[in-house]
Amino acid sequence: MTTNNVLKSKFNKPWRTSDGSASFPYASSKLSEIYGVTPEQVKDDATAVFATIYPEDLPALAASIQQSAQQLSLWQQEYRLMQADGSLRWVSGRAMPERMPDNSILWHGYIYDITTTKEYYLALERANDDLKLAQQRLELSSQQAQIGYWQVSLRSGALWWSPMIYDLFGLDEQTTNPDSELFKRIVQPDDLDLVERSEAQAIETGYHDVIHRIIRADGEVRWVHELA
């Protein structure tokens, strides 16, 4: 749930005003929906608010407030709050500091709930990490078994090779732009007709299966098995 909170909090150092205390002297009624406390409870002492912050997020939050206070720069931070049922809620805060005559700092800003959005992006990051790990494992298996992976469009000639294909062909991945014409030059000439007939059959059947020879960049001839 996203709420339109307008919170103004007063700090000099992280969690402290010039007299060593911290407070939310001006806060909207929406404060209770974020932190579970009323504006009256934290008007003079913000301890109840800080007690809800997830301990692992406190150091970064404190550092961000310290930097904002020292530089009088925009403060913005994402952090987690502990709920009564043991769950965690993500919030995002953004405020501009103002130095007061007594040398304390008054922040004008807001804090809002970003739990749903944050959980979505965290799930996406985990999925990306899992995909990267799967790709790394695939590449390792590919190297160990000397199996390369490729994709090709028989209509446009666009071609993609995995790193092992470059190794098999003896080509530099950084300087080689694969395409169908390059591949045909790599195929041993006497086997080219065999490969092309299998490709033509693949258009009809969806199945490409051919064993043929290639000539590597160093002149070595090798046998390969294409299956797609």
C-alpha positions as CSV (number, residue, x, y, z in Angstrom):
1,M,0.0,0.0,0.0
2,T,1.4,3.4,-0.9
3,T,0.5,6.3,1.4
4,N,1.0,10.0,0.9
5,N,3.0,10.7,4.1
6,V,4.5,14.1,4.8
7,L,7.0,13.7,7.6
8,K,9.3,16.4,9.0
9,S,12.0,15.1,11.3
10,K,14.6,17.1,13.2
11,F,18.2,15.8,13.6
12,N,21.7,17.3,14.2
13,K,23.6,14.1,14.1
14,P,22.1,10.7,13.3
15,W,19.2,10.3,15.7
16,R,20.2,13.4,17.7
17,T,19.4,17.1,17.7
18,S,21.8,19.6,19.3
19,D,20.7,18.5,22.7
20,G,21.4,14.8,22.0
21,S,17.8,13.8,21.3
22,A,15.8,13.0,18.2
23,S,12.2,13.8,17.3
24,F,9.5,14.1,14.7
25,P,8.2,17.5,15.8
26,Y,6.0,17.9,12.7
27,A,4.5,14.7,11.3
28,S,1.2,13.8,9.5
29,S,-1.3,11.4,10.9
30,K,-0.1,8.9,8.3
31,L,3.0,8.3,10.4
32,S,1.1,5.6,12.3
33,E,0.5,3.6,9.0
34,I,4.3,3.5,8.4
35,Y,5.8,3.1,11.8
36,G,2.9,2.0,14.0
37,V,3.2,5.0,16.3
38,T,1.3,8.3,16.6
39,P,2.8,11.7,15.9
40,E,2.2,12.6,19.5
41,Q,4.4,9.6,20.6
42,V,7.4,10.8,18.7
43,K,7.0,14.6,18.8
44,D,9.7,14.9,21.5
45,D,11.4,11.5,21.3
46,A,11.8,9.4,18.2
47,T,13.0,6.3,20.0
48,A,9.8,4.4,19.2
49,V,10.3,5.0,15.4
50,F,14.0,3.9,15.4
51,A,13.1,0.8,17.3
52,T,11.1,-0.5,14.3
53,I,14.0,-0.2,11.9
54,Y,15.6,-3.5,10.8
55,P,19.0,-3.7,12.6
56,E,20.9,-4.6,9.5
57,D,19.7,-1.4,7.8
58,L,20.6,1.0,10.6
59,P,24.2,1.6,9.7
60,A,23.5,2.6,6.2
61,L,20.5,4.7,7.3
62,A,22.6,6.5,9.9
63,A,25.4,7.2,7.4
64,S,22.9,8.6,4.9
65,I,21.5,11.0,7.5
66,Q,25.0,12.0,8.7
67,Q,26.1,12.8,5.1
68,S,22.9,14.8,4.5
69,A,23.4,16.8,7.7
70,Q,27.1,17.5,7.0
71,Q,26.6,18.5,3.4
72,L,23.0,19.9,3.7
73,S,22.3,17.7,0.7
74,L,19.2,15.8,-0.3
75,W,18.6,12.7,2.0
76,Q,17.1,9.7,0.3
77,Q,17.2,6.1,1.5
78,E,15.4,2.8,1.3
79,Y,15.3,0.6,4.4
80,R,13.2,-2.0,6.2
81,L,10.9,-1.8,9.2
82,M,10.0,-4.7,11.5
83,Q,6.3,-5.4,11.9
84,A,4.5,-6.7,14.9
85,D,3.8,-10.0,13.2
86,G,7.5,-10.5,12.4
87,S,7.3,-9.5,8.8
88,L,9.4,-6.8,7.2
89,R,8.2,-3.7,5.3
90,W,10.2,-1.7,2.9
91,V,10.0,2.1,3.0
92,S,11.6,4.9,1.1
93,G,12.4,8.3,2.5
94,R,13.3,11.6,0.8
95,A,13.9,14.9,2.5
96,M,15.8,18.2,2.2
97,P,17.7,19.4,5.3
98,E,17.6,23.0,6.6
99,R,20.0,24.3,9.3
100,M,18.2,26.1,12.1
101,P,19.5,29.0,14.2
102,D,20.4,26.7,17.1
103,N,22.6,24.7,14.6
104,S,20.2,21.7,14.6
105,I,18.9,20.3,11.3
106,L,15.3,20.2,10.2
107,W,14.4,17.8,7.4
108,H,11.4,18.5,5.2
109,G,10.3,15.4,3.3
110,Y,8.2,12.3,3.2
111,I,8.4,8.5,3.8
112,Y,6.3,6.0,1.9
113,D,5.7,2.3,1.7
114,I,7.5,0.5,-1.3
115,T,7.1,-3.1,-0.1
116,T,5.2,-4.4,-3.1
117,T,7.5,-2.7,-5.7
118,K,10.7,-3.6,-3.8
119,E,9.7,-7.3,-3.4
120,Y,9.0,-7.4,-7.2
121,Y,12.5,-6.1,-8.0
122,L,14.2,-8.3,-5.5
123,A,12.5,-11.3,-7.0
124,L,13.6,-10.1,-10.4
125,E,17.2,-9.8,-9.2
126,R,17.1,-13.3,-7.7
127,A,15.8,-14.6,-11.0
128,N,18.6,-12.9,-12.9
129,D,21.2,-14.2,-10.5
130,D,19.8,-17.8,-10.9
131,L,19.9,-17.3,-14.7
132,K,23.5,-16.1,-14.6
133,L,24.5,-19.1,-12.4
134,A,22.7,-21.4,-14.8
135,Q,24.6,-19.8,-17.7
136,Q,27.9,-20.1,-16.0
137,R,27.2,-23.8,-15.3
138,L,26.2,-24.3,-18.9
139,E,29.4,-22.7,-20.1
140,L,31.5,-24.8,-17.8
141,S,29.8,-28.0,-18.9
142,S,30.2,-26.8,-22.5
143,Q,34.0,-26.4,-22.1
144,Q,34.4,-29.7,-20.4
145,A,32.4,-31.6,-23.0
146,Q,33.5,-29.4,-25.9
147,I,29.9,-28.7,-26.8
148,G,29.1,-25.4,-28.3
149,Y,25.7,-23.8,-28.6
150,W,24.4,-21.7,-31.4
151,Q,21.3,-20.0,-32.9
152,V,20.7,-19.2,-36.5
153,S,18.0,-17.8,-38.7
154,L,18.0,-19.7,-42.0
155,R,16.0,-16.9,-43.5
156,S,18.1,-13.9,-42.5
157,G,21.4,-15.6,-41.9
158,A,21.8,-14.1,-38.5
159,L,24.0,-16.3,-36.3
160,W,25.0,-16.4,-32.7
161,W,27.7,-18.7,-31.2
162,S,28.5,-19.6,-27.6
163,P,32.2,-19.1,-26.5
164,M,32.9,-22.8,-27.1
165,I,32.0,-22.5,-30.8
166,Y,34.8,-20.0,-31.3
167,D,37.2,-22.3,-29.5
168,L,36.2,-25.2,-31.7
169,F,36.7,-23.2,-34.9
170,G,39.9,-21.6,-33.6
171,L,38.5,-18.0,-33.9
172,D,38.8,-15.0,-31.7
173,E,35.5,-14.1,-30.2
174,Q,36.4,-10.4,-29.9
175,T,37.2,-9.9,-33.5
176,T,34.9,-12.4,-35.2
177,N,31.4,-11.5,-36.4
178,P,29.6,-14.8,-37.1
179,D,27.2,-15.2,-40.0
180,S,26.1,-18.0,-42.3
181,E,28.7,-17.1,-45.0
182,L,31.5,-17.4,-42.5
183,F,30.2,-20.7,-41.3
184,K,30.1,-22.0,-44.9
185,R,33.7,-21.1,-45.4
186,I,34.6,-23.1,-42.2
187,V,32.8,-26.2,-43.4
188,Q,35.1,-28.6,-45.3
189,P,34.1,-28.0,-49.0
190,D,33.4,-31.7,-49.7
191,D,30.8,-31.6,-46.8
192,L,29.1,-28.4,-47.6
193,D,26.4,-30.0,-49.7
194,L,25.6,-32.4,-46.9
195,V,25.2,-29.5,-44.4
196,E,23.0,-27.5,-46.8
197,R,20.7,-30.5,-47.5
198,S,20.3,-31.0,-43.7
199,E,19.4,-27.3,-43.3
200,A,16.8,-27.6,-46.1
201,Q,15.3,-30.6,-44.5
202,A,15.2,-28.7,-41.2
203,I,12.9,-26.1,-42.8
204,E,10.4,-28.9,-43.6
205,T,10.8,-31.1,-40.5
206,G,12.2,-28.8,-37.8
207,Y,15.0,-31.2,-37.2
208,H,18.7,-30.7,-38.1
209,D,21.1,-33.5,-37.6
210,V,24.4,-33.8,-39.5
211,I,28.0,-34.9,-39.0
212,H,30.6,-33.1,-41.0
213,R,34.1,-31.8,-41.1
214,I,35.3,-28.2,-40.4
215,I,38.6,-26.5,-41.2
216,R,39.8,-24.5,-38.2
217,A,41.6,-21.2,-38.6
218,D,44.9,-22.9,-38.0
219,G,44.2,-25.4,-40.8
220,E,43.4,-28.4,-38.6
221,V,40.5,-30.5,-39.8
222,R,38.0,-31.7,-37.2
223,W,34.8,-33.7,-37.2
224,V,31.7,-32.0,-35.6
225,H,28.1,-33.1,-35.0
226,E,25.4,-30.5,-35.5
227,L,22.1,-31.1,-33.8
228,A,19.2,-28.6,-33.7
